[in-house]
Amino acid sequence: MRTADEYLLDLSESPEQMLANHAGRVFDAAWRVDFSAPGFCLIDLGPGVGSLDLRSLMLGLKGHLDGIAADRGISPFRYRSMGRFDQQETTKFHLDGAPDRSLLMLGYEPSVVCSRLSLADYARCAYDLGIEPRQFLRDYNPMFRRGEELLAPQVTELPEPAEGHARILLINNSSLPYAEAGTNPLGVLHRAEIPDPSRDERRIVNSIMLVVADEPDSAEVGEEQRREFATTDRISEKTST
């Protein structure tokens, strides 16, 4: 279990400027190559950040992450997918579908629908068992009790947002094993529990999947789709994240 000091950033005073200033800390918390970092970063943007502003900050954060990656000698990221949806279905711990090196960025708009978000360090759990993360998912599927029990010591439940606050959650969605050389990003699983879904309210999640540019399966979202993501009022029916 991780403490809030390891993964939580309060940037509500000046989200855009502070996001640029703290991009290195965000990058290091999420894009980890050992187990000293959590593998995720929760960014509190405070009140007054509307849907369009939130998506603009998400796109800006991607640019900052690319700059940090370049400084560290790492390939930049590409947009693999993006969308927004009303997510009110409880999920089990899972990865989102993507190549082995990937980063999931979730932007949560303010909502009165209660939710509990949790991250599970399955890469660490696999390492402790002496197996690779993909084998852990095959042999100890967290959709079932045995997998959940093994993951339990590695689960961090995030605090609920303050009323009216928008947040960005950056998750290492990778599936590679630990490497002594520090070359492999180490992923975590994520779960959303919605105890009381509402037909009258919305819980809007904006989602961007980033992959390392030199991944074999790194087809990039086109400019038109990016503009659509940045400006649309439409909400898709996706509900799995």
C-alpha positions as CSV (number, residue, x, y, z in Angstrom):
1,M,0.0,0.0,0.0
2,R,1.3,3.4,-1.0
3,T,1.0,6.6,1.1
4,A,-0.6,9.8,-0.4
5,D,2.8,11.6,-0.2
6,E,4.1,9.1,-2.8
7,Y,1.5,9.6,-5.5
8,L,-0.8,12.6,-4.7
9,L,-0.1,16.1,-6.1
10,D,-2.3,19.1,-5.2
11,L,-2.0,21.5,-8.1
12,S,-5.2,23.4,-7.4
13,E,-3.5,26.7,-6.8
14,S,-2.5,27.1,-10.5
15,P,-3.0,23.8,-12.4
16,E,-1.5,24.7,-15.8
17,Q,1.7,26.3,-14.5
18,M,2.2,23.8,-11.6
19,L,1.6,20.9,-14.0
20,A,4.5,22.1,-16.1
21,N,6.7,22.7,-13.0
22,H,6.0,19.3,-11.5
23,A,6.0,17.2,-14.7
24,G,9.2,15.4,-13.6
25,R,7.7,14.3,-10.4
26,V,4.6,13.0,-12.2
27,F,6.7,11.2,-14.7
28,D,8.9,9.5,-12.0
29,A,5.9,8.4,-10.0
30,A,4.1,6.8,-12.9
31,W,6.8,5.7,-15.4
32,R,8.8,3.7,-12.9
33,V,11.5,1.0,-13.7
34,D,11.8,-0.3,-10.1
35,F,9.6,-0.7,-7.1
36,S,10.6,2.4,-5.2
37,A,7.9,4.4,-7.1
38,P,4.2,3.6,-7.0
39,G,3.5,3.3,-10.8
40,F,0.8,5.9,-10.7
41,C,0.2,9.6,-9.9
42,L,-3.0,11.3,-8.9
43,I,-3.2,15.0,-9.7
44,D,-5.8,17.2,-7.9
45,L,-6.6,20.1,-10.2
46,G,-9.0,21.8,-7.7
47,P,-12.4,23.4,-8.4
48,G,-13.3,25.5,-11.4
49,V,-11.7,23.2,-14.0
50,G,-14.3,22.5,-16.6
51,S,-14.5,19.6,-19.0
52,L,-12.7,21.5,-21.9
53,D,-10.0,22.8,-19.5
54,L,-9.4,19.3,-18.1
55,R,-8.9,17.8,-21.5
56,S,-6.6,20.7,-22.5
57,L,-4.5,20.0,-19.3
58,M,-4.4,16.3,-20.2
59,L,-3.1,17.1,-23.7
60,G,-0.6,19.5,-22.2
61,L,0.6,16.9,-19.7
62,K,1.4,14.6,-22.6
63,G,3.7,17.2,-24.0
64,H,5.4,17.7,-20.7
65,L,5.9,13.9,-20.3
66,D,7.5,13.8,-23.8
67,G,10.0,16.5,-22.7
68,I,10.9,14.6,-19.5
69,A,11.3,11.4,-21.6
70,A,13.7,13.1,-24.0
71,D,15.8,14.4,-21.0
72,R,16.0,10.8,-19.8
73,G,16.9,9.3,-23.2
74,I,13.5,7.6,-23.6
75,S,11.4,7.6,-26.7
76,P,8.4,10.0,-26.7
77,F,4.8,8.8,-26.3
78,R,2.2,8.5,-29.0
79,Y,-1.6,8.8,-28.6
80,R,-3.0,5.3,-29.2
81,S,-6.5,6.0,-28.2
82,M,-8.7,8.7,-26.6
83,G,-12.3,9.1,-25.7
84,R,-14.7,10.2,-23.0
85,F,-17.5,8.2,-21.4
86,D,-20.0,8.0,-18.5
87,Q,-18.4,5.3,-16.3
88,Q,-20.8,3.9,-13.7
89,E,-20.1,0.2,-13.7
90,T,-17.9,-1.5,-11.1
91,T,-14.8,-3.2,-12.6
92,K,-12.3,-5.7,-11.3
93,F,-8.6,-5.1,-11.3
94,H,-7.4,-5.0,-14.9
95,L,-5.1,-3.5,-17.6
96,D,-6.5,-1.6,-20.5
97,G,-5.6,-3.2,-23.8
98,A,-2.4,-1.8,-25.1
99,P,1.2,-2.7,-26.0
100,D,3.7,-3.9,-23.3
101,R,4.9,-0.3,-22.6
102,S,1.9,2.0,-22.1
103,L,0.6,4.8,-20.0
104,L,-3.0,5.4,-19.2
105,M,-4.2,8.9,-18.5
106,L,-7.7,9.3,-17.0
107,G,-9.3,12.7,-16.5
108,Y,-12.2,12.7,-14.0
109,E,-14.7,15.5,-14.2
110,P,-16.4,16.6,-11.0
111,S,-19.3,14.3,-10.2
112,V,-21.7,13.6,-7.3
113,V,-21.6,9.9,-8.2
114,C,-19.5,8.2,-5.5
115,S,-16.7,6.0,-6.6
116,R,-13.7,4.1,-5.1
117,L,-10.6,3.9,-7.2
118,S,-7.8,1.4,-6.4
119,L,-4.5,0.5,-7.9
120,A,-2.8,-2.9,-7.4
121,D,0.9,-3.5,-7.9
122,Y,0.7,-6.7,-9.8
123,A,4.3,-6.3,-11.2
124,R,5.6,-6.4,-7.6
125,C,3.3,-9.3,-6.7
126,A,4.6,-11.3,-9.8
127,Y,8.2,-10.4,-8.9
128,D,7.7,-11.7,-5.3
129,L,6.3,-15.0,-6.8
130,G,9.2,-15.3,-9.2
131,I,7.1,-15.1,-12.3
132,E,6.4,-12.5,-15.0
133,P,3.4,-10.1,-14.9
134,R,1.7,-11.7,-17.9
135,Q,2.0,-15.1,-16.2
136,F,0.5,-13.7,-13.0
137,L,-2.5,-12.5,-15.0
138,R,-2.9,-16.0,-16.6
139,D,-2.3,-18.1,-13.4
140,Y,-3.9,-15.8,-10.8
141,N,-6.6,-13.9,-12.7
142,P,-7.6,-11.0,-10.4
143,M,-11.1,-11.4,-11.7
144,F,-11.3,-14.3,-9.3
145,R,-10.8,-14.6,-5.5
146,R,-7.3,-16.2,-5.5
147,G,-5.8,-13.4,-7.6
148,E,-7.5,-10.8,-5.5
149,E,-6.1,-12.3,-2.3
150,L,-2.6,-12.4,-3.7
151,L,-2.9,-8.7,-4.7
152,A,-4.4,-7.5,-1.4
153,P,-1.1,-6.5,0.2
154,Q,-0.2,-4.4,-2.9
155,V,-3.5,-2.5,-3.2
156,T,-3.8,1.3,-2.7
157,E,-7.2,2.9,-2.5
158,L,-7.2,6.5,-3.6
159,P,-8.9,9.2,-1.6
160,E,-12.2,10.5,-2.9
161,P,-12.1,13.9,-4.5
162,A,-13.2,17.1,-2.8
163,E,-16.5,18.4,-4.0
164,G,-16.2,20.0,-7.4
165,H,-12.6,19.0,-7.9
166,A,-11.3,17.7,-11.3
167,R,-8.5,15.1,-11.2
168,I,-6.0,13.4,-13.5
169,L,-4.9,9.9,-12.7
170,L,-1.8,8.7,-14.6
171,I,-1.3,4.9,-14.5
172,N,1.6,2.7,-15.7
173,N,-0.4,0.2,-17.8
174,S,2.7,-1.8,-18.9
175,S,3.1,-5.6,-18.7
176,L,6.8,-6.2,-18.6
177,P,8.8,-7.9,-15.9
178,Y,11.4,-6.2,-13.6
179,A,14.8,-5.8,-15.3
180,E,18.0,-5.2,-13.4
181,A,19.1,-2.8,-16.1
182,G,16.2,-0.5,-15.3
183,T,14.9,-0.7,-18.9
184,N,11.3,-2.0,-18.3
185,P,8.4,0.2,-17.1
186,L,6.5,-1.7,-14.4
187,G,2.7,-1.6,-14.5
188,V,-0.1,-1.6,-12.0
189,L,-3.7,-2.8,-12.3
190,H,-6.7,-0.4,-11.7
191,R,-10.2,-0.9,-10.5
192,A,-13.3,1.4,-10.1
193,E,-16.1,0.5,-7.7
194,I,-19.3,2.4,-8.1
195,P,-21.5,1.5,-5.2
196,D,-24.6,3.5,-6.2
197,P,-24.9,4.3,-9.9
198,S,-27.3,7.0,-10.9
199,R,-29.5,7.4,-14.0
200,D,-29.9,11.1,-13.3
201,E,-26.2,12.0,-12.8
202,R,-23.0,11.5,-14.8
203,R,-19.5,10.4,-13.9
204,I,-17.5,11.5,-16.9
205,V,-14.1,10.0,-17.5
206,N,-11.8,11.3,-20.2
207,S,-9.3,8.6,-21.3
208,I,-6.0,8.8,-23.2
209,M,-3.8,5.8,-23.9
210,L,-0.2,6.6,-24.5
211,V,2.4,4.1,-25.9
212,V,6.1,4.4,-26.4
213,A,6.8,5.6,-30.0
214,D,9.1,2.7,-30.9
215,E,6.6,0.0,-29.9
216,P,5.8,-2.2,-32.9
217,D,2.1,-1.5,-32.3
218,S,2.3,2.2,-31.9
219,A,-0.2,3.5,-34.5
220,E,-1.0,7.1,-33.6
221,V,-4.4,8.8,-33.3
222,G,-4.8,11.4,-36.0
223,E,-5.0,15.1,-35.7
224,E,-8.7,15.2,-36.4
225,Q,-9.5,12.8,-33.6
226,R,-7.3,14.8,-31.2
227,R,-9.3,17.9,-32.1
228,E,-12.5,16.0,-31.6
229,F,-11.4,14.8,-28.2
230,A,-10.4,18.3,-27.1
231,T,-13.7,20.0,-28.1
232,T,-16.5,17.4,-28.3
233,D,-19.6,17.3,-26.0
234,R,-20.3,13.7,-27.0
235,I,-19.9,10.8,-24.6
236,S,-19.3,7.3,-25.8
237,E,-20.7,4.1,-24.3
238,K,-17.4,2.7,-23.1
239,T,-17.7,1.6,-19.5
240,S,-14.8,-0.7,-18.7
241,T,-12.1,1.6,-17.2
